[in-house]
Amino acid sequence: MSRGDDEFVEFSQAAWKRLVHAAYLMTGDHHRAEDAAQTALARTYASWSRVRRQDAYAYTRRILVNHLTDLWRRPIREQPHDTVPDLPSQHDVADEVSRRQWLLEALRTLAPRERAVVVLRYYFDLSEADVATELGISVGSVKSMGARGLARLRVHNDRVSPGAAG
């Protein structure tokens, strides 16, 4: 196994959940998140012999963000279906699921770049410089988009739950 297939399988199993979750936070759609994570891992595998000695997770995360950015530039056309899926009942939803739903709704209010900055900065806990490098923008842009994004999240929080601290 000259390409290190066993190492890649181990890496992809360890990284899968976190990549899907990050993509889900950025897209708000579980199916697109899984597709994006799979695409990122497939592209990582193509360069695995070179990447495995470096920070493979950072490399894959960068591919994930770039792939999602490309999708925002070229939106996927949705295909109509004959049936409408049943919506889950909102009455019996656990507190954790409610918070998760709130977060996704709040993230949807952000512009795609702001969403990417907020997720990379606060979910992945990357520095402003690292976010700037991954998105190909200046550190100042990361700061301003992050501040705008957090302000929008606070406004969304105030609208959804009046009197809640932001």
N, C-alpha and C positions, 0 to 999 in steps of 0.2 A: 504494500500500500504506500506508494511513493508520495501520494498527495496528503497523507495523514487523514484518511477517511474516518478512522475511529476517533481521532481527536476532534474532527469536525462534528461528528454525531454527538459526542459528549458536549461540545460547546453549544450546538444548536438546541439540545435538550435543556441546557442550563439557561440559555438566553431567551427561549421562546416566550414564556409567560410575560416577562418584562417588556419585550419588544411589542407583543400584541397589545398589552395594556397601554403602553405609550402611544401606539398608533391609534388605539381606540380613543384616547384622550384628545388626540389631534383631529380625528375624523368624526367621532361620535357614532360610528357605524362598525359593529363587531365584524361583519363580513369583510368590509374594506380593510379593517385593521389586520385581520388574519392574512388577507391577500398581500398587504404591504409587508408584513413581517416575513412571509414566505418569499416574496420577491427579494427582500434584503438578504435573507439567508442564502438564497440561490446565487445572488451576485457575489456574496462573500465567498461561497464555495468555489466560484470560478477563479478567485484570487487567493485561495486558501494557502497554497504553498508559500506565498509571500507574506500573507497577513498573519498567519498563526504564530509567528515569532514576535509580533507587535501586539498592540492592544486590539484584539479582534472584536471585542464588544463595541469599542468606540468607533471602529471602522464600520461595523454593521449598523450601528445607530445612525451614523452619518449617511449611509446609503438609504436607510429608512426615511430620514427627514428629507433627503433630496428626492426620493421617489414620491413622497407625499406632496412635496412642493411642485413637482412636475404634474401631478394629478390635478392640483389646484389651478395650474396654468392651462391644462387641457382637461376640462371636466369630463368624467365618464358619463356617457349617455345612459340614462336609466331605461330599462326595458319594462314595458307594462305587462302585468299578469292578469289572468282571468279572475283570481280570487284575492281578497284582501285578508291579510293575516289578522288573527284575533289579537286585540290589544290586551296586555296584562291588566288585571284588576289593580287599581290604585288604593283600595281600601285596606288590604291586608299586607301592605309592604312594610318590611322591617326598616328600622331606623337607618341602618347602614345603606340599604338599597336606596332609600329616599335621599340620603346625602349624596350618593353616587349620581343619582338622577339630577339632583340640583347642580352638581359640578358639571355634568355634561351639558345641561341647558345653559349654564353660565358660560362655558367654553364656546358654545355655538354662537354666542353674541359677539365674540371676538373675530377680528379679521384673521385670515389664515396665518399671516406672518406673526401677528401678535400671539395667536394661539401657540404657534411653534416656539416662540420665545418663552412664553410662560411655562409650557410643558418642559422644554429643555432646561430652563433655569430652575424651576421649583420642583418638578417631578424627578428629573435626572440629577438635580443639584449641581449643574455645571456652572462654572464661573462665567461672567459676562464675556470675557475674552474667548472662552471655548465656544460659547453660543455664537458669537460673532464669526468665528472661524467656520463653524459647521454650516451656518446659513449664508456665509459669504457677504456679510454686511459689517458695518463699523460697530465698535463698542458703544459709541454714542447712540446709534440706532437701536441697539439691544436695550440700552437704558431707557430710551424714550418709549419704545414699543412695550417694554415690560411695565413701565409706569402707567401707560395708557391702558394696557391690558388689565392690570390690577385695579385701576380706577373703574373700569367697566364692570369687573367682577364685583366690586363693592356696590356699585349702583344696582346691579342685578340682585345682589343679596338684600339690599334695602327694599327693593320692589317686591321680592318674594316674601320676605319676612320682616315687616316694618318693626323698627325698634331693635333689630339685631345689630350687634356691634360689627363693624367692618374691619 
